[in-house]
Structures are given as structure tokens and as C-alpha cells.
Amino acid sequence: MYEDTADYGTFAQQIAAATDTYGSKIVTDLNLGFKLSESLKLNVGSNNLFNIYPDQQDDWTEAGGYWDSVQMGFSGAYYYAKLNYQF
């Protein structure tokens, strides 16, 4: 729904309301590989190991959600295991 900009007062107040501010974040990715045999390798890992989220924004985000995904993705941690077999 359209939001009336007059609710934010002067032009300077509108600019301040529309300005996104982001705190610093550190995202940790980890991948561990284990050679089980000559032809078999196991990888386990994580993207965003500590489940860090971007700063929550107000309703002025372009995506219309709480998080603007310019810092990192907004889906949280992702864990995986991968088994490789080489012929």
C-alpha cells in the first residue's frame, strides 16, 4: 500500500526516514574434507555457520520485507554434507 510521505514531515526528515543504516557483520563459512579412501571423499560444511542475519529494516526496504539482503542472504545458516566418488 502507498505510504504518504507527508507523514514524515520535512524533506530532510523524509530523507532520514528513507536512509538505511547497516551495522558491521561477519559471516563464517566452513568446509571440511575427509578422504575416506583413494576414491571416496566426504565433505561437510556450512554457509553462515553462526546463523547471522542482516540488520532489520523498516517498511522502506525495496523488497518489502524486514531484511534488505545487501549484506548477506536473509535465509540464515545452511548446513550440508557431500560424498564424492571418483572412478
ABEGO torsion letter per residue (X at the ends): XBBBAAAAEBAAAAAAAABBBBBBBBBBBBBBBBBABAABBBBBBBBGAAGBBBBBBBAABAAGBABBAAABBAAEBBBBBBBBBBX
